[in-house]
Amino acid sequence: QVQLVESGGGLVQAGGSLRLSCAASGSIFRPYRMGWYRQAPGKQRELVAIISSGGSTNYADSVKGRFTISGDNAKNSVFLQMNSLKPEDTAVYYCNALSYGLEYWGKGTQVTVSS
């Protein structure tokens, strides 16, 4: 059984930075993809950024140039460095992992950006 545990959320002023971390416990077999999604109140969950175990990345247009995703294969971890945060980035951020058709989700961490 794979569990994903997020950390690093919080309250920050617009223009500030936060770093989210996600660690997977259990066995995730390569190749896999890990990433971050977010859900704001009243909106659907959306992709923020994903990274494959081979290092390929993909970002939502709204975060390109501001957010950077990275991973540590040895620790089955993924990170999201968020810079130049905007109030519209306020959401619950969820860690996601996909491996051999099996998908896993973390419980989420709240990110709030004040104007």
C-alpha positions in Angstrom: 0.0 0.0 0.0 1.4 3.4 -1.0 0.8 6.5 1.1 1.7 10.0 0.1 2.3 12.6 2.7 2.5 16.3 1.9 4.1 19.1 3.8 5.1 22.7 3.4 1.8 24.5 2.9 0.9 27.6 4.7 0.0 31.3 4.5 2.2 33.7 2.5 1.8 37.2 1.1 1.6 37.7 -2.6 5.0 37.7 -4.2 6.3 35.2 -1.6 7.5 31.7 -1.9 6.7 28.3 -0.5 8.2 24.8 -1.0 5.9 21.8 -0.9 7.3 18.3 -0.3 5.7 14.9 -0.8 7.1 11.6 0.3 5.8 8.2 -0.7 5.9 5.3 1.7 5.5 1.8 0.4 6.7 0.6 -3.0 6.3 2.6 -6.2 7.8 0.9 -9.2 9.5 2.7 -11.9 8.6 4.0 -14.4 6.2 6.3 -12.5 5.0 9.8 -12.6 4.5 12.1 -9.6 3.1 15.5 -9.4 0.9 18.1 -7.9 -2.7 19.1 -8.4 -4.7 21.8 -6.7 -8.3 22.5 -6.0 -9.6 26.0 -5.1 -13.0 26.4 -3.4 -15.8 25.9 -5.9 -13.4 24.8 -8.7 -12.4 21.5 -10.1 -9.1 19.9 -9.3 -6.4 20.9 -11.8 -3.0 19.8 -12.8 -0.1 22.0 -11.5 3.0 20.1 -12.5 4.1 16.6 -13.0 7.5 14.9 -13.3 8.4 11.4 -14.5 10.9 9.1 -12.9 13.0 9.9 -16.0 12.9 13.6 -15.2 10.5 14.9 -17.8 8.3 17.7 -16.5 5.0 19.3 -17.5 3.5 22.5 -16.1 0.1 24.2 -16.2 0.4 27.4 -18.2 -0.7 29.4 -15.2 2.4 28.4 -13.2 5.1 28.3 -15.9 8.1 30.4 -15.0 7.0 30.6 -11.3 6.9 27.0 -10.1 9.5 24.3 -10.3 8.9 20.6 -9.8 11.7 18.3 -8.8 12.0 14.7 -7.6 14.3 12.4 -5.7 13.9 8.9 -7.1 15.9 7.3 -4.3 13.5 8.7 -1.7 10.3 8.4 -3.9 9.8 12.1 -3.2 8.6 15.1 -5.2 8.9 18.8 -4.4 7.3 21.9 -5.7 9.1 25.2 -5.4 6.5 28.0 -5.7 7.8 31.6 -6.3 6.0 34.8 -7.1 2.9 33.5 -5.5 -0.4 35.1 -6.4 -3.8 35.1 -4.6 -5.2 32.9 -7.4 -2.7 30.2 -6.3 -4.7 29.8 -3.1 -5.9 26.2 -3.0 -5.5 22.8 -1.4 -2.5 21.2 -3.1 -2.5 17.4 -3.6 0.4 15.1 -4.3 -0.3 12.5 -6.9 1.6 9.4 -8.0 0.8 7.1 -11.0 2.5 3.8 -11.5 1.5 0.9 -13.7 -2.1 2.2 -13.9 -2.4 2.6 -10.2 -3.0 6.1 -8.9 -2.4 7.4 -5.4 -3.3 10.7 -3.7 -2.2 12.5 -0.7 -4.6 14.2 1.7 -3.6 17.7 0.6 -2.0 20.7 2.1 -3.5 24.2 2.2 -1.7 27.1 0.5 -3.1 30.5 1.1 -1.8 33.6 -0.6 -2.9 36.9 0.8 -3.0 40.1 -1.3 
